[in-house]
Amino acid sequence: MSDLDLDPTQLDRYSRHIILDDVGPEGQKDLLDAEVLVLGAGGLGAPIIQYLAAAGVGTLGIADDDEVELSNLQRQVIHGDDDVGRKKVDSAAEFVADLNPDVDVRKHEMRVTPDNIEELIDGYDFVVDGTDNFETRYLVNDACTLAGIPFSHGSIFRFEGQVTTFAGDDDSPCYRCLFPEAPPAGMVPNCATAGVLGVLPGTVGCLQATETVKHIMGKGETLDGSMLFFDALDMEFDKVEIPKQDDCPVCGDDPAIDSVHDVEYTASCAIDVGGDAEPEIEASD
């Protein structure tokens, strides 16, 4: 798309972008040229996929190994009744095709692991993390930080959510700068046991999609270096700074993690020190 002018159909479809001074046809072409990977096609992934596709992100990778369940439909808005039992990547790809034929969907029907994440993220301009467990969050952070690929993080719990962006610049922090250790196993229940307000992932996912679009176009200020917390019950937003930590094991001055294979992500997120050492970081959802 970078060598082509927008055709009449695209000029009409994206007209509300194009008339914005800070977007224009060049900004829209940046979106059409972009390659974005969305990890998870569930509560967060659904609005992320929906709005990135509508915005005209030209290549949209979708990674998920789950099937649509009836209990998903309370919040996972790209899936419907007829999709129950289908693979989420198939349902999501069909939704995108119906919404915007400009978007090329790459389906990655897989569970993200240390053995496949480096190949999975390679070539993408931006990664959006819509996963729902600590193991994968730390894996995504470590892999993207080591590869220098910017990514958005989002998470939800009952009535609360959080969003940030890690730009991958030399002075940017990473997820481990804020949360060097995950909560002990069993401390934080998942949505299946604690519940989640159905509209909450819509709010958080839309914020992640907004961060993605801004980063692609190079417009505005992203949340790099800060995290936005949202309380849906009190309708309050709070922002806290995330300082880059010199002793961070991934992005610090003397990193202990040089590869995702240095860390045990199945039962912990600890650096592999060998022997019978106890894991330093527990990760469970």
Secondary structure, DSSP 8 states (H G I E B T S, - for coil): -TTS---HHHHHHTHHHHTSTTTHHHHHHHHHH-EEEEE-SSTTHHHHHHHHHHHT-SEEEEE---B--GGGGGT-TT--GGGTTSBHHHHHHHHHHHH-TT-EEEEE-S---TTTHHHHHTT-SEEEE---SHHHHHHHHHHHHHHT--EEEEEEEBTEEEEEEE---TT---HHHH-SS---TTSS--HHHH-B-TTHHHHHHHHHHHHHHHHHHT-S--STTEEEEEETTTTEEEEEE----TT-TTTSSS-S-SSGGGEE-SSB-EE---TT---S-B---
